């Protein structure tokens, strides 16, 4: 219960800090509703169903072959193997991470700066698939 209260206060704090127009506040109830659902979908389904690109020491799987609903979060096995990588997709041709596309745009506009990532060992992908 305390964690839920803290997270709720954090959400409201973000709105206080960044909501510049009144109608953005209308999104707050949706955020309260969908954030736990999104977390439950990823943390349950992506450990039970799907495919694996990498052998890691857990049950993580890539839940959706094409992930536009969860904004790249369902490439859970990729994330568990390379947690610091900004692009959760990109291992197989169909793994397009929509959030990474936004990150690349922000990088191009000089809002953020992407850190150079090391090359992935694609040999592991062939063995796991």
C-alpha positions as CSV (number, residue, x, y, z in Angstrom):
1,X,0.0,0.0,0.0
2,X,2.8,2.4,0.8
3,X,4.5,1.8,-2.5
4,X,1.3,2.5,-4.4
5,X,0.9,5.8,-2.5
6,X,4.5,6.8,-3.2
7,X,4.1,5.9,-7.0
8,X,0.8,7.8,-7.1
9,X,2.4,10.9,-5.6
10,X,5.3,10.6,-8.1
11,X,2.8,10.5,-11.0
12,X,1.0,13.6,-9.6
13,X,4.3,15.3,-9.0
14,X,5.3,14.8,-12.7
15,X,2.0,16.3,-13.8
16,X,2.5,19.3,-11.4
17,X,6.0,19.8,-12.8
18,X,5.4,19.3,-16.5
19,X,1.6,19.7,-17.4
20,X,1.5,23.1,-19.1
21,X,-2.2,23.0,-20.1
22,X,-5.2,21.9,-18.2
23,X,-6.4,19.1,-20.4
24,X,-3.2,17.1,-19.8
25,X,-4.5,16.5,-16.3
26,X,-7.3,14.5,-17.9
27,X,-4.7,11.8,-18.8
28,X,-3.8,11.3,-15.1
29,X,-6.6,8.8,-14.4
30,X,-5.6,6.8,-17.5
31,X,-2.0,6.7,-16.2
32,X,-3.2,5.4,-12.9
33,X,-5.2,2.7,-14.7
34,X,-2.8,1.6,-17.4
35,X,0.6,1.7,-15.7
36,X,-0.1,-1.3,-13.4
37,X,-1.8,-3.2,-16.3
38,X,1.2,-2.6,-18.5
39,X,3.6,-3.8,-15.8
40,X,1.5,-6.9,-15.2
41,X,1.3,-7.8,-18.8
42,X,5.0,-7.5,-19.4
43,X,6.2,-9.1,-16.1
44,X,3.8,-12.0,-16.4
45,X,3.3,-12.8,-20.1
46,X,6.9,-12.0,-21.1
47,X,8.1,-14.7,-18.6
48,X,5.7,-17.4,-19.8
49,X,5.0,-17.0,-23.5
50,X,7.1,-16.0,-26.6
51,X,10.5,-16.7,-28.0
52,X,14.1,-16.3,-26.8
53,X,16.9,-14.7,-28.6
54,X,19.4,-15.3,-25.8
55,X,20.0,-17.9,-23.2
56,X,19.9,-16.0,-19.9
57,X,19.6,-17.3,-16.3
58,X,15.9,-16.6,-16.1
59,X,12.6,-17.3,-17.9
60,X,12.4,-14.0,-19.8
61,X,11.0,-14.2,-23.3
62,X,10.2,-11.8,-26.1
63,X,6.4,-11.8,-25.9
64,X,5.4,-10.1,-29.2
65,X,7.2,-10.5,-32.5
66,X,6.0,-7.0,-33.5
67,X,5.5,-4.8,-30.5
68,X,3.7,-1.5,-31.0
69,X,1.2,-2.0,-28.1
70,X,3.9,-2.1,-25.3
71,X,6.3,0.3,-27.1
72,X,9.1,-2.2,-27.2
73,X,8.8,-3.5,-23.6
74,X,7.8,-6.9,-24.7
75,X,11.3,-7.6,-26.1
76,X,11.9,-8.8,-22.5
77,X,14.6,-11.4,-23.2
78,X,16.6,-8.8,-25.2
79,X,16.3,-6.5,-22.3
80,X,17.4,-9.1,-19.7
81,X,20.5,-9.9,-21.8
82,X,21.4,-6.2,-22.6
83,X,19.8,-4.1,-19.9
84,X,21.7,-0.9,-20.5
85,X,20.9,-0.9,-24.3
86,X,18.5,1.8,-25.3
87,X,17.0,-0.3,-28.2
88,X,15.2,-3.4,-26.7
89,X,14.4,-4.5,-30.3
90,X,16.7,-4.7,-33.3
91,X,18.0,-8.2,-32.8
92,X,15.8,-9.8,-35.4
93,X,14.5,-8.0,-38.5
94,X,10.9,-7.7,-37.1
95,X,11.9,-6.4,-33.7
96,X,11.2,-2.7,-34.0
97,X,11.2,-0.8,-30.7
98,X,8.9,2.3,-31.1
99,X,10.4,4.0,-28.0
100,X,13.9,3.7,-29.5
101,X,12.6,5.5,-32.5
102,X,11.5,8.4,-30.2
103,X,14.9,8.3,-28.5
104,X,16.7,8.5,-31.9
105,X,14.6,11.5,-32.8
106,X,15.3,13.3,-29.5
107,X,19.0,12.5,-30.1
108,X,18.9,14.0,-33.6
109,X,17.2,17.2,-32.2
110,X,20.0,17.4,-29.5
111,X,17.5,17.1,-26.7
112,X,19.4,14.0,-25.4
113,X,22.7,12.4,-26.3
114,X,22.9,8.6,-27.0
115,X,25.8,6.7,-25.7
116,X,27.7,4.5,-28.2
117,X,26.7,0.9,-27.6
118,X,29.0,-2.1,-28.1
119,X,28.2,-4.5,-30.9
120,X,26.1,-7.5,-29.9
121,X,27.3,-11.1,-30.3
122,X,24.8,-12.3,-32.9
123,X,26.2,-15.8,-32.7
124,X,24.2,-16.3,-29.5
125,X,21.0,-15.4,-31.3
126,X,21.4,-18.2,-33.8
127,X,22.0,-20.8,-31.1
128,X,19.0,-19.7,-29.0
129,X,16.6,-19.5,-32.0
